[in-house]
Amino acid sequence: MPQNTTKVKRWSAKKKLEVVLRLLSGETVDDVSREIGIEISKLDEWKREAIDGIEARFKVRNTDPRGAELCRAKQQIGELSMENELLRERIKKQGPLVLVRSK
């Protein structure tokens, strides 16, 4: 008996991933097809696309030193943006900046 009686019109990438992982973990395509109400050919297509995507990702080489530098720069920009936002919030809570002379 199907556990999922509601039909999904559009499958998100996350839901497709869950289905493909079930297939890759050993569940039969017949059982999954019956349970979720998707044709076997469509499930086979999702599985092939997932495997192709994994293969393509493994083939990507990150030999460009600018890529690593760009990644570090983006990370630093993110950290500085967060720090600026936190400082702005602190200023709002404390009111305008007042210069105090040291004694």
N, C-alpha and C positions, 0 to 999 in steps of 0.2 A: 504494500500500500504506500502511496506517496505521502511523505511527511509534509511536504510543502504544497498546499492546495491552491495558493494564490499564484497566478502567473505574473512574472516580471516582464514588463514590456521592453525596458532598456536595462541592460546589464552593465553596471559600473566596472571599471577595471579591477577594483578590489574584489568584487563578487566573482568575476571571471577568474581571478587569481586563486580564490578559494576553491573553485571548482577544479581548475587545472591541478592544483596541489593534491586534491583528493584523487584525481586520476593518476598522478605520478606516484602517489603513495600506495597504489595497488588496488583501489576500488575499480570495479569493472565499469566500462563505459555504458553498458546496458543498464546497470543499477542506477548510476548517476543520472542518466538520461531519463529514465522512468521517474525518478524522484523529483527532479527539478522541471521536467516537461520541456526539455530542449532536445532537438534531434541529435542523433549520434554524429552526423556529419559536421554539425556546428561545433560540438564538443571536440571532435578531432581537429577542426580548424583552430579553435582556441589553443589547444595543446601544441599544435605545430607552431603557431605564432609565438607562444611563450618560449618554446625551445629555440626558435630562430632568434628571438630577442636576447636570450641568454648567450647564445653563441656569438652574436654580434657584439655584445658588451665585452665578452672575453677577448675578442679580437682587437678592441680599441687599445692603442698604445699611447701612453702619456709621456712622450719623449720630449715634448716642447717645454723647455725650462720656463718659458713665459707663462705657461698654464699654471704651474705651481706658484709662481710669483703672484699671478693674478688672484689665485685662490687665497693666498696669505693676505693680500691687499684687501680683498673683499671681507675677509674675516676681521681684519683690523678696523675697517670702515664700520662694520656692524657693531663691534665692541665700542667704538668711539660714539656712534650714534646712540647706543643704549646709555652710555655714560652721560652724554649731553641731555638726553631725555630725563634721566634721573636727577641731574642737577637742576634742570628747569622746574621739575616738580618740587624739589626742595626749596627753591627760591619762591615759588608760589605759596608754599606753606609758611615760610618765614617772613614774607614781605620783601620790600625792596632791600637791596644791599646797602649797608651802612658801613662806611669806613671808620674803623676804630683805631685810634693811635695807641701804640704800645707804651707802657709807662716805664 
